[in-house]
Amino acid sequence: MKTSPDQTEVFIVRTGSANLASVVAALTRLGMAPRVTEDPDVVLDAPAVVLPGVGAFGAAMTHLRRHGLDEAIRGRVRNNRSLLAICLGMQVLCESSEESPGVGGLGVIPTPVCRFSRSLRVPHMGWNRLLPPDGSSLVQPERMYFAHSFRLENVPGDWKVTTTEYGGMFASAVERGTLLACQFHPELSGNEGRALIGRWLSRAMERNVMPC
């Protein structure tokens, strides 16, 4: 049986630290019917999953572990299932964060999350330009909306890394296979952000098409 685009289900992980309404609205404008879930089985196997987040690293990780969502997300990445991580959702994919010392992250992206230099105004808030790498099929050289005080600096070379300038370069998006993680908020970035989510959804649909 073949899954057509309008049959693709998108699930949003309830992290306990997220503005879910804006993510739901962005997906709805793209013609989807998103559903919010804390079910680890759904997160592991759904055709497309969004991992959002606004808030504290430690609180988000506590919530994910309490509901068994940490292992479900790791398993999803291992199985190369489509995942879009946004803002704090990107940071919890990392090993740790200076925001919550002693709290381990999911370890999907083998790098820590560090605070911006105290000489800079934080949070880094507002519109800034993306500098995608050669060969990125999802991220374009556009301006997106940011709101964060912590960032990724050094990401291993097996990831496609988009950078942005704010007191030096930081990783504003990373991409590998069916996983796209964004430090910015595509759901709050107007037409450009919706187009990026749409490109990610198209890739997710392609990966979930089964032969008749």
Phi, psi and chi 1 to 4 in degrees:
 res  aa     phi    psi   chi1   chi2   chi3   chi4
   1 MET       -  137.8  178.0  178.7  179.0      -
   2 LYS   -98.9  134.6 -177.0  167.2   68.9  174.2
   3 THR   -90.1  117.8  -58.4      -      -      -
   4 SER   -85.1  160.4   61.6      -      -      -
   5 PRO   -53.6  -40.5  -28.6   35.7      -      -
   6 ASP   -74.8   -3.8   60.8   -8.7      -      -
   7 GLN  -100.2   -4.8  -67.1  173.4  -38.4      -
   8 THR   -70.7  127.0  -62.2      -      -      -
   9 GLU   -94.2  136.4  -66.0 -176.9  -77.9      -
  10 VAL  -118.3  125.7 -177.9      -      -      -
  11 PHE  -113.6  138.6  -72.1   85.1      -      -
  12 ILE  -107.7  126.4  -56.6  169.5      -      -
  13 VAL   -75.6  128.0 -179.8      -      -      -
  14 ARG   -79.9  107.7 -171.8 -174.9  -59.9  -81.9
  15 THR   -92.8  -10.1   64.7      -      -      -
  16 GLY    81.2   -5.8      -      -      -      -
  17 SER  -142.4   70.4  -58.4      -      -      -
  18 ALA  -158.7  149.2      -      -      -      -
  19 ASN   -91.8   86.4  179.6    5.6      -      -
  20 LEU   -68.5  -29.6  -62.4  177.8      -      -
  21 ALA   -59.8  -41.4      -      -      -      -
  22 SER   -69.3  -34.9   59.6      -      -      -
  23 VAL   -70.0  -43.8  178.7      -      -      -
  24 VAL   -58.8  -44.3  169.2      -      -      -
  25 ALA   -63.9  -41.6      -      -      -      -
  26 ALA   -63.7  -42.7      -      -      -      -
  27 LEU   -69.0  -36.9  -69.8  166.4      -      -
  28 THR   -64.3  -39.2  -58.8      -      -      -
  29 ARG   -63.9  -22.9  -75.8 -166.8  -67.3  -92.6
  30 LEU   -89.1    8.4  -72.9  165.8      -      -
  31 GLY    88.6   10.2      -      -      -      -
  32 MET   -93.2  167.9  -49.2  -53.4  -66.6      -
  33 ALA  -123.3   75.9      -      -      -      -
  34 PRO   -67.8  151.7   26.2  -35.1      -      -
  35 ARG  -129.2  140.7  -62.4  164.9   60.1 -174.4
  36 VAL   -93.5  137.4  178.4      -      -      -
  37 THR  -143.6  151.8 -174.8      -      -      -
  38 GLU  -121.5   13.0  -70.5  179.3  -35.1      -
  39 ASP   -85.0  114.7 -174.5  -26.4      -      -
  40 PRO   -63.6  -29.9   18.6  -29.3      -      -
  41 ASP   -66.7  -39.5  -68.6  -28.0      -      -
  42 VAL   -65.5  -45.4  170.3      -      -      -
  43 VAL   -61.3  -35.3  170.9      -      -      -
  44 LEU   -69.5  -39.3  179.6   63.6      -      -
  45 ASP  -114.8   -7.6  -67.5  -34.4      -      -
  46 ALA   -63.1  152.8      -      -      -      -
  47 PRO   -59.8  -38.3  -23.1   33.4      -      -
  48 ALA  -147.4  135.1      -      -      -      -
  49 VAL  -132.5  137.8  167.0      -      -      -
  50 VAL  -111.7  130.9  178.8      -      -      -
  51 LEU  -112.6   94.9  176.3   64.0      -      -
  52 PRO   -91.7 -178.5   35.2  -33.1      -      -
  53 GLY   174.2  134.2      -      -      -      -
  54 VAL  -141.2  118.2  175.6      -      -      -
  55 GLY   142.2 -147.7      -      -      -      -
  56 ALA   -97.4  139.6      -      -      -      -
  57 PHE   -57.0  -50.7 -176.9   95.7      -      -
  58 GLY   -61.8  -43.1      -      -      -      -
  59 ALA   -64.5  -40.6      -      -      -      -
  60 ALA   -64.6  -43.4      -      -      -      -
  61 MET   -66.1  -37.9  -76.9  -54.5  -53.3      -
  62 THR   -59.6  -44.3  -64.5      -      -      -
  63 HIS   -64.8  -44.8 -174.7   89.1      -      -
  64 LEU   -61.9  -42.9  -66.7  176.4      -      -
  65 ARG   -68.7  -39.4  -69.6 -168.0  174.9  102.5
  66 ARG   -58.7  -34.4  179.8 -177.6  -62.1  129.5
  67 HIS  -101.1    8.1  -66.7  -84.1      -      -
  68 GLY    70.9   17.2      -      -      -      -
  69 LEU   -80.7  -20.7  -65.0  165.9      -      -
  70 ASP   -62.7  -48.0   54.9  -23.8      -      -
  71 GLU   -69.7  -33.2  -71.7  -57.7  -35.1      -
  72 ALA   -64.9  -41.4      -      -      -      -
  73 ILE   -67.9  -43.6  -65.4  167.4      -      -
  74 ARG   -59.0  -43.3  -70.3 -170.6 -172.8  101.2
  75 GLY   -64.2  -37.6      -      -      -      -
  76 ARG   -61.8  -43.1 -176.9  172.8 -171.1   84.3
  77 VAL   -65.8  -44.1  174.0      -      -      -
  78 ARG   -58.1  -37.0  -76.4 -165.4  -58.3  -89.8
  79 ASN   -85.7    5.2  -65.2  -22.2      -      -
  80 ASN    57.5   44.6 -161.1   28.0      -      -
  81 ARG   -93.9  147.8  -54.0  -76.0  -73.9  175.6
  82 SER   -63.1  130.0  -63.3      -      -      -
  83 LEU  -143.4  132.3  178.1   68.0      -      -
  84 LEU  -117.1  116.5  170.7   62.0      -      -
  85 ALA  -108.5  134.8      -      -      -      -
  86 ILE  -124.4  128.4  -61.1  172.2      -      -
  87 CYS    54.7 -112.6 -163.1      -      -      -
  88 LEU   -59.1  -29.9 -178.2   61.7      -      -
  89 GLY   -59.4  -36.7      -      -      -      -
  90 MET   -67.3  -43.0  175.5 -174.8 -174.1      -
  91 GLN   -67.0  -37.2  -65.4 -179.6    8.3      -
  92 VAL   -69.9  -15.4  -62.1      -      -      -
  93 LEU   -71.2  -13.2  -67.5  177.0      -      -
  94 CYS   -86.6 -178.5  -61.6      -      -      -
  95 GLU   -75.7  -37.8  -66.0  177.7  -28.1      -
  96 SER  -166.6  175.3   61.2      -      -      -
  97 SER  -145.2  139.5  174.2      -      -      -
  98 GLU   -63.4  -16.8  -71.5 -176.4   -3.9      -
  99 GLU   -67.0  -33.1 -177.9  179.6   24.0      -
 100 SER  -134.0   78.4  -57.8      -      -      -
 101 PRO   -57.1  137.0  -24.8   34.9      -      -
 102 GLY    86.9   -6.2      -      -      -      -
 103 VAL   -99.5  121.0  177.3      -      -      -
 104 GLY   -80.1  144.5      -      -      -      -
 105 GLY   -91.7 -164.3      -      -      -      -
 106 LEU   -78.1  -19.8  -64.1  173.8      -      -
 107 GLY    73.2   13.7      -      -      -      -
 108 VAL   -69.7  -42.1  170.9      -      -      -
 109 ILE  -102.6  111.3  -55.0  172.6      -      -
 110 PRO   -77.7   69.6   28.7  -33.9      -      -
 111 THR  -156.6  151.3 -170.0      -      -      -
 112 PRO   -82.7  164.1   30.4  -34.7      -      -
 113 VAL  -103.9  130.4  179.4      -      -      -
 114 CYS  -119.5  153.9  -57.8      -      -      -
 115 ARG   -75.3  146.2 -177.1 -179.5  174.6   84.9
 116 PHE   -60.0  154.3  -81.7  113.6      -      -
 117 SER   -53.8  138.9  168.9      -      -      -
 118 ARG   -68.8   -8.0  -64.4 -172.1 -177.9  -84.2
 119 SER   -78.7  -11.8   65.0      -      -      -
 120 LEU   -96.4  154.9  -63.7  171.8      -      -
 121 ARG   -76.4  123.3  178.3  177.9  -65.6  179.5
 122 VAL  -125.8  149.6  -66.8      -      -      -
 123 PRO   -69.6  155.1   26.4  -34.6      -      -
 124 HIS   -70.5  107.1  167.8 -138.4      -      -
 125 MET  -132.3  132.8 -177.1  171.5  -70.7      -
 126 GLY   122.9 -164.7      -      -      -      -
 127 TRP   -90.1  137.9  -64.1   83.8      -      -
 128 ASN  -149.3  160.3 -153.4  -21.1      -      -
 129 ARG   -90.9  143.2 -177.5  162.4  -64.2  -79.9
 130 LEU   -94.8  139.6  -52.1 -179.1      -      -
 131 LEU  -120.0   86.3  -58.6  171.8      -      -
 132 PRO   -73.4  156.7   26.8  -33.1      -      -
 133 PRO   -78.1  164.6   32.1  -36.2      -      -
 134 ASP   -61.2  136.3  -67.4  -21.6      -      -
 135 GLY    90.6    1.4      -      -      -      -
 136 SER   -72.2  126.1  172.6      -      -      -
 137 SER   -96.2   -5.7   57.6      -      -      -
 138 LEU  -115.6  -50.1  -68.0  176.6      -      -
 139 VAL   -85.2  134.5 -178.2      -      -      -
 140 GLN  -113.4  160.7  -58.3  -64.0  -42.1      -
 141 PRO   -75.7   76.5   26.4  -34.0      -      -
 142 GLU  -124.4  175.7  -59.9  168.0  -39.1      -
 143 ARG   -99.7  134.7  -67.4  174.3   64.6   84.9
 144 MET  -130.0  165.8  -64.2  -73.0 -178.9      -
 145 TYR   -94.7  128.8 -176.2   79.6      -      -
 146 PHE  -116.4  152.6  -69.0   82.0      -      -
 147 ALA  -159.3   90.0      -      -      -      -
 148 HIS  -160.6  156.1   62.3  117.6      -      -
 149 SER  -114.6   -7.0  -60.5      -      -      -
 150 PHE  -127.0  154.4  -62.3   83.1      -      -
 151 ARG  -152.0  164.5   80.7  -76.4 -173.4 -101.5
 152 LEU   -95.1  134.9  -76.3   65.3      -      -
 153 GLU  -104.1  -60.7  -79.2 -172.6  -23.5      -
 154 ASN  -111.3  113.5  -58.7  -48.6      -      -
 155 VAL  -115.7  134.1  179.0      -      -      -
 156 PRO   -54.9  155.3  -24.7   33.9      -      -
 157 GLY   -69.3  -10.5      -      -      -      -
 158 ASP   -82.7    2.3   56.3  -21.2      -      -
 159 TRP  -105.4  146.1  -66.1   82.7      -      -
 160 LYS   -83.4  117.1  -64.5  177.5 -179.1  177.5
 161 VAL  -111.0  122.9 -178.7      -      -      -
 162 THR   -92.3  137.0  -66.3      -      -      -
 163 THR  -117.2  160.2   56.6      -      -      -
 164 THR  -142.5  147.2  -67.1      -      -      -
 165 GLU   -94.4  121.9  167.2   69.6   29.4      -
 166 TYR  -156.0   94.7 -170.8   67.7      -      -
 167 GLY    64.3   31.9      -      -      -      -
 168 GLY   119.1  168.8      -      -      -      -
 169 MET   -85.6  139.7  -55.0  -57.4  -69.5      -
 170 PHE  -134.8  163.4   69.1   92.7      -      -
 171 ALA   -80.0  109.3      -      -      -      -
 172 SER   -92.5  -13.1   50.4      -      -      -
 173 ALA  -161.4  148.0      -      -      -      -
 174 VAL  -132.5  146.7  -64.1      -      -      -
 175 GLU  -140.1  133.2  177.1 -174.5  -14.4      -
 176 ARG  -155.1  121.2 -171.4  175.2   70.2 -176.4
 177 GLY    59.7 -122.1      -      -      -      -
 178 THR   -97.5    9.2   58.2      -      -      -
 179 LEU  -103.6  126.9 -169.3  158.5      -      -
 180 LEU  -126.6  122.8  172.8   63.9      -      -
 181 ALA  -119.5  129.1      -      -      -      -
 182 CYS  -122.4  129.9  -55.0      -      -      -
 183 GLN   -76.2  -28.0 -176.9   59.2   73.3      -
 184 PHE   -81.7  176.7   53.5   87.8      -      -
 185 HIS  -109.7   93.6  -72.8  -87.2      -      -
 186 PRO   -62.7  -29.4   22.0  -32.5      -      -
 187 GLU   -70.1  -14.1   78.7  -78.3   10.9      -
 188 LEU  -113.5   11.7  -60.3  176.9      -      -
 189 SER  -108.9   31.1  -63.7      -      -      -
 190 GLY    62.2 -147.6      -      -      -      -
 191 ASN   -63.6  -37.6  -67.6  -26.5      -      -
 192 GLU   -64.7  -41.9  -68.1   82.4    0.2      -
 193 GLY   -65.9  -42.5      -      -      -      -
 194 ARG   -63.5  -36.9  -74.6 -166.7  -67.0  -86.3
 195 ALA   -64.4  -39.1      -      -      -      -
 196 LEU   -64.2  -45.8  173.7   59.0      -      -
 197 ILE   -60.5  -38.9  -63.1  173.1      -      -
 198 GLY   -62.9  -39.5      -      -      -      -
 199 ARG   -65.5  -40.7  -69.1 -169.1  -66.6  -88.3
 200 TRP   -63.6  -42.5  171.1   76.3      -      -
 201 LEU   -61.5  -41.5  -78.4  169.2      -      -
 202 SER   -60.3  -41.6  -65.6      -      -      -
 203 ARG   -64.7  -41.3  177.2  179.6  -70.3 -176.1
 204 ALA   -61.2  -41.9      -      -      -      -
 205 MET   -63.5  -43.7  -67.5  170.9 -170.8      -
 206 GLU   -59.5  -40.5  -69.2  168.9    2.5      -
 207 ARG   -70.3  -19.6  -63.8  -60.0  178.0   99.9
 208 ASN  -104.9    7.6  -73.2  -70.0      -      -
 209 VAL   -76.2  126.4  169.8      -      -      -
 210 MET  -108.3  143.8  -60.2  -62.5  -68.5      -
 211 PRO   -64.5  145.4   23.1  -32.6      -      -
 212 CYS   -67.0      -  -65.0      -      -      -
